[in-house]
Amino acid sequence: MLVEVRVQSLGLDQTTNTPVVLLQEMGGSRVLPIWIGPSEARAIAMQLADMKFARPLTHDLFCSLLKGVGARIRRVVVTRVEDSTYYAELVVEKDGEVVSIDARPSDSIAVALRVGAQVFVQEDLLDVASVEIKQAEELHEGTVPPGPGPSEEGEKFMGPEELQEYLRKLNPEDFGRFTP
């Protein structure tokens, strides 16, 4: 099932210094963090801040190209995650024909913001905690989990229940602000 989301904010993961776009479900409190590249984060941030440039940037050019050939973005769908990589589709319509185009979520979001298209995610992606817990449970004892872990040798890693509670309490404000 698809769930409509909005860009809640952009942040900066202070551990990796990587930009994160936070997608929040419309009318709900679940948030999907997606780590993205700095140039895509800038493109999203500039659109959110309504910054205009004299010459079109890449995402602006793409939108102009679609409009020029008589096509429009119907919606963006973040479809799945594989090996920590998120996948999305741009759903484009031209002359009544609808085509789904494989795209990165970050580029898709930047384009959707420019044309006012809706953004959706598969509902199971909003359950970030279950993904993290599943990964942590699959690890062998003594390996480092893909999330919060010990900062000093000798400390115990978070178990699935502790990780789930940590993620449940995680607020978007726990990420630093991203500024272009």
C-alpha positions as CSV (number, residue, x, y, z in Angstrom):
1,M,0.0,0.0,0.0
2,L,1.2,3.5,-0.8
3,V,1.4,6.2,1.8
4,E,1.6,9.9,0.9
5,V,4.5,11.7,2.5
6,R,6.0,15.2,2.6
7,V,9.5,16.5,3.1
8,Q,9.5,17.1,6.8
9,S,13.0,18.5,6.8
10,L,16.6,18.1,5.7
11,G,19.2,17.1,8.3
12,L,22.8,16.3,8.5
13,D,23.8,12.9,10.1
14,Q,26.3,14.1,12.6
15,T,28.0,10.6,12.7
16,T,28.7,10.4,8.9
17,N,28.3,14.1,8.0
18,T,25.9,13.0,5.3
19,P,22.7,14.8,4.4
20,V,19.4,13.1,5.3
21,V,16.0,13.9,3.9
22,L,13.2,13.1,6.3
23,L,9.9,12.1,4.7
24,Q,6.9,12.2,7.1
25,E,3.6,10.5,6.4
26,M,0.7,12.9,5.7
27,G,-1.6,13.0,8.7
28,G,0.7,10.8,10.7
29,S,3.9,10.7,12.7
30,R,6.0,8.0,11.0
31,V,9.2,9.4,9.4
32,L,11.4,7.8,6.8
33,P,15.0,9.0,6.8
34,I,16.9,8.6,3.5
35,W,20.6,9.5,3.3
36,I,21.3,11.4,0.2
37,G,24.2,13.2,-1.6
38,P,25.2,16.8,-0.9
39,S,24.2,18.1,-4.4
40,E,20.7,16.6,-4.2
41,A,20.3,17.9,-0.7
42,R,21.2,21.4,-2.0
43,A,18.6,21.0,-4.8
44,I,15.9,20.1,-2.3
45,A,17.0,22.8,0.2
46,M,17.0,25.5,-2.5
47,Q,13.5,24.5,-3.6
48,L,12.2,24.4,0.0
49,A,13.6,27.8,0.6
50,D,12.1,29.0,-2.7
51,M,15.5,30.2,-4.0
52,K,15.5,31.0,-7.7
53,F,18.5,31.3,-10.1
54,A,18.9,33.2,-13.3
55,R,19.8,30.0,-15.2
56,P,18.1,26.6,-14.7
57,L,19.8,24.0,-12.6
58,T,19.7,20.3,-13.5
59,H,16.4,19.5,-11.8
60,D,14.8,22.7,-13.2
61,L,16.1,21.7,-16.7
62,F,14.5,18.3,-16.4
63,C,11.2,19.8,-15.4
64,S,11.3,22.2,-18.4
65,L,12.2,19.3,-20.7
66,L,9.2,17.3,-19.6
67,K,6.9,20.3,-19.9
68,G,8.4,21.1,-23.4
69,V,7.5,17.6,-24.7
70,G,4.0,17.7,-23.2
71,A,4.6,15.3,-20.3
72,R,4.0,15.8,-16.6
73,I,5.0,14.1,-13.4
74,R,1.9,12.4,-11.9
75,R,3.7,11.2,-8.7
76,V,6.9,10.0,-7.2
77,V,7.0,6.6,-5.4
78,V,9.8,5.4,-3.2
79,T,9.4,1.7,-3.9
80,R,12.0,-0.3,-1.9
81,V,15.3,-0.5,-0.2
82,E,18.0,-3.1,-1.0
83,D,21.4,-3.2,0.7
84,S,20.8,0.2,2.3
85,T,20.0,1.8,-1.2
86,Y,16.5,3.2,-1.7
87,Y,14.8,3.1,-5.1
88,A,12.1,5.3,-6.5
89,E,10.0,5.8,-9.6
90,L,8.9,8.9,-11.4
91,V,5.5,8.3,-12.8
92,V,5.2,10.4,-15.9
93,E,2.2,10.9,-18.2
94,K,2.2,12.0,-21.8
95,D,-0.8,11.9,-24.1
96,G,-2.7,9.6,-21.7
97,E,0.2,7.1,-21.6
98,V,1.7,6.5,-18.1
99,V,5.3,5.4,-17.8
100,S,7.3,4.6,-14.6
101,I,10.9,5.7,-14.8
102,D,13.6,4.3,-12.4
103,A,15.2,7.2,-10.4
104,R,17.0,7.9,-7.2
105,P,14.7,9.1,-4.4
106,S,16.7,12.3,-3.9
107,D,16.4,13.4,-7.5
108,S,12.7,12.3,-7.6
109,I,12.0,14.4,-4.5
110,A,13.8,17.4,-5.9
111,V,11.7,17.2,-9.2
112,A,8.5,16.6,-7.3
113,L,9.0,19.7,-5.2
114,R,9.5,21.8,-8.4
115,V,6.3,20.6,-10.1
116,G,4.1,20.2,-7.0
117,A,3.8,16.4,-7.5
118,Q,2.8,14.1,-4.7
119,V,5.4,11.8,-3.1
120,F,4.5,8.3,-1.9
121,V,6.4,5.5,-0.2
122,Q,5.5,1.9,0.2
123,E,4.0,1.5,3.7
124,D,6.5,-1.1,4.8
125,L,9.4,1.4,4.3
126,L,7.9,3.7,7.0
127,D,8.6,1.0,9.5
128,V,12.3,1.8,9.8
129,A,12.7,0.2,13.2
130,S,11.7,-3.2,11.9
131,V,14.3,-3.0,9.1
132,E,17.0,-2.0,11.5
133,I,16.0,-4.7,14.0
134,K,15.9,-7.4,11.3
135,Q,19.4,-6.4,10.2
136,A,20.6,-6.5,13.8
137,E,19.1,-9.9,14.5
138,E,20.8,-11.4,11.4
139,L,24.2,-10.3,12.5
140,H,26.5,-12.8,14.2
141,E,27.5,-12.2,17.8
142,G,30.4,-9.8,18.2
143,T,29.8,-7.9,14.9
144,V,28.9,-4.2,14.8
145,P,25.2,-3.6,14.2
146,P,24.2,-1.1,11.4
147,G,23.0,1.5,13.9
148,P,23.7,2.8,17.4
149,G,26.4,0.8,19.0
150,P,29.0,1.1,21.7
151,S,31.3,4.0,21.7
152,E,34.0,2.3,23.8
153,E,35.4,-1.2,23.8
154,G,33.7,-3.5,26.3
155,E,30.2,-1.9,26.1
156,K,27.4,-4.1,25.0
157,F,25.6,-3.5,21.7
158,M,21.9,-2.7,21.7
159,G,19.7,-5.7,21.3
160,P,16.6,-5.7,19.0
161,E,14.2,-4.4,21.8
162,E,16.7,-1.6,22.9
163,L,17.3,-0.6,19.3
164,Q,13.5,-0.5,18.6
165,E,13.0,1.7,21.7
166,Y,16.0,4.0,20.6
167,L,14.5,4.4,17.1
168,R,11.0,5.0,18.5
169,K,12.4,7.9,20.6
170,L,14.5,9.4,17.8
171,N,13.3,12.8,16.8
172,P,14.1,14.6,13.5
173,E,15.7,17.3,15.6
174,D,18.4,14.7,16.6
175,F,19.8,15.2,13.1
176,G,21.8,18.4,12.5
177,R,20.3,21.0,10.1
178,F,21.5,20.9,6.5
179,T,22.2,24.3,4.9
180,P,23.1,24.6,1.2
